[in-house]
Amino acid sequence: MNAPIYLDYAATTPVDPRVAEVMSQHLTLEGVFANPASRSHMPGWQAEQVVEGARRQVADLIGADPREIVWTSGATEADNLALTGFLRANRARGRHLVTSSIEHKAVIDTARALEAEGFDVTWLTPEKDGRISPARLDEAMRDDTVLVSLMAVNNELGTINDLAALAEVAHAHGSALHVDAAQAVGRIELDVTRQGIDLMSLSGHKAYGPKGIGALYVRRSPDIRVEALIHGGGHERGMRSGTLPTHQIAGMGEAFALAQAEGAADQTRIAALAQRFLDGLEDIGGVHRNTDIDASVPNIVNLAFDGVDGESLLMALRGIAVSTGSACNSASVEPSYVLKGIGVPRARALTSLRFSFGRFTTDADIDAAVAELRHALSALLHH
Ligand SMILES: *Cc1c(COP(=O)(O)O)cnc(C)c1O
């Protein structure tokens, strides 16, 4: 059997071969593999140079200074460090966090743990289109609000928040803004200065880099303080200890440089693929988009299929790899909390699938996926 066509880029992307090539130069004795913290020899200095080069590549993509980038194991850890680290460090100023009900679990579960620790959380409800309204954020702000955490691009819906408008509201109330941008790299423009972002979580593997590496952007001016969660050696200016994984970091740097150079062109091509996909399904009837196309990135298409069970459809679609709900909930059959969060009725949420396209998706992939979907739907609907 042929490998299924991969249409689950929002769960993870394959590593770009150019990234894999760079990573392979940082593993073996012949390569630059040493511990970047080794100050006593040339291999250590060379590894440090590689890490600092990658730090600049990541900083450049978001308009930051390299000194504002803290390496982590991924966006999950970056979210934990941003929320827990910031709230603990700023306890004396206030104990209130504002976030939303459709954030990634890395933010939601961290915020819940902080509630248990005695912090106060307000959970915003998104608009029907999946975006967070700056006016609603304004209403939720209090004198003791110190942090607002909202994502750039939603991983299930693809909806894009107006980060600059949200930052303006947060700052007007003396609060900092954290943004989970894991799904945004190479998909939308990111500029921490223009958008007024104070903390930003990034992931390697959502942008054609390796899994197991990410970063937290931490603004230096005005100074944003976060308390370390992982102790042991004081790496990353004391914010995150642990030996830096030279090969992972080199890979993430290369991936982000490619995202900066090619992201816009990728998105233009992918928008045409998404349109081809939707055109191919147009005459079927009973197919609905769960998101507003004008409010979303083109690479994520969340569809509901009237009268079909999402799990059965998924099972019938052997030739394409897609997701029901978000990747992180695919073990349970509960409808996606994100679809529920934007008011999609339970029955419709259960018929929904997320298709996500990427750099290596071709016209032929789309045509094969359309043919397979049409076949599966007609089988499920006529029996
Ligand atoms: C994938 C993802 C994460 C988690 O990132 P990891 O690097 O896998 O830990 C966090 N937030 C969003 C929005 C994501 O899509």
The ligand as a Gaussian input file, in Angstrom:
#p B3LYP/6-31G(d) Opt

LIG

0 1
 C        1.925000      22.463000      18.336000
 C        1.496000      23.603000      19.176000
 C        2.007000      23.788000      20.465000
 C        2.966000      22.809000      21.090000
 O        4.230000      22.910000      20.498000
 P        5.346000      21.804000      20.793000
 O        6.563000      22.391000      20.177000
 O        4.873000      20.557000      20.129000
 O        5.465000      21.664000      22.267000
 C        1.593000      24.878000      21.190000
 N        0.717000      25.753000      20.675000
 C        0.206000      25.619000      19.452000
 C       -0.742000      26.629000      18.928000
 C        0.575000      24.537000      18.652000
 O        0.044000      24.393000      17.442000

